[in-house]
Amino acid sequence: MIREFYDINLSERNSFHVSQRAARLVEFDTATDLVRFFEREQPERWMVLSGGNNILFTADYDGVLLTPVGEQITLLGEEGDAVRIRVEAGLEWDDLVAWAVERDLWGIENLSLIPGKVGAAPVQNIGAYGVEVKDVLTAVEFYDVEQGTMARLEREACRFGYRESIFKQELKGRVVITAVEFALSRVAAPKLGYGDVEREVAARGGATLRNIREAICAIRRSKLPDTAVLGNAGSFFKNPVVEASVAEALLASYPEMPHYPAADPAKIKLAAGWLIDRAGLKGYREGCVGVHDRQALVLVNHGGATGGEVIALARKVQQTVKEKFGVEIDTEVNIL
Ligand code: EPU
């Protein structure tokens, strides 16, 4: 099924709640609906607007926004302890996590409460508390608009990295993700190594799937603003990955600075939230926009902000961190 909207206000379709408009928005249910749509017309300008949780509109959009709404979960099969599923792109990510936890399936519990839909998860390889979606994802199914066909990529071909994938690079603006496949596990494999997770899980009586989900939800709720109350797009910046020598020089001045190994052993990942916080910007406010007072990596709309105001604050944050620590921080959110 396809549903169309014209000259639509996007404020309820982006988690920053900025009031830009789109000339047209098309909701599609199944991959077949999407294929039929592209067979019928070839829009000159289009893009995917999924849950709108990682996007900042700075202007009205004069093309066609494509939004997946199919939510079906299909069991593909079981191999040993692994349970393989295919999930349509329009399902809320956290509804999938709840579904898995209810069925005693391990693998995505640490990704509880990440806002967004399933189809968006592979694009930036969503991650939290020591787990990334690439750890459980097996394949991504999409419509290739350039080729005019459905296609599929196995995990290895998706080129996943920290908040990175082929869908943000070569395939950007070329494909519409319709479904994602995962291999979950019947065998308990708690991952409690990150931050407060172990303590919060112990406080709930031990490492069961439900306790881990509850602990992660509690930690997230305590730090990250609820988009229904305060417009935001989660982490606005990526954690910077710097040369080991840069990290060492900073650690000499700030021994308490959080730092983590990076995929490249010659590099170190720093915590942008800490850098922004230590640059004195946590809770900083400029008119309608601000730096969140409990997690400095998150920029918030206090009400009525335009995309341009958010960008202006983001530039100021980047510049201040650069001046104080000599480190560049890149935006994680898509800016349109
Ligand atoms: N920190 C501060 N002040 C702050 C924020 C953080 O000192 O205002 C320090 C923390 O105390 C900690 C370190 O910085 O030592 C890292 O902070 P945190 O554990 O909160 O995680 P993060 O690196 O800031 C990343 C992800 C989050 C994810 C958390 C938990 C990115 C860009 N962000 O944040 O993802 O939930 O780890 O795994 O990688 C998102 O992408 O939207 C998102 C929320």
Residues whose N, C-alpha, C, O or C-beta is under 5 A from the ligand:
A	BS01	EPU	G127 A128 Y129 G130 G195 A233 G234 S235 F237 K238 N239 P258 A271 G273 W274 D277 R294 Q295 A296 L297
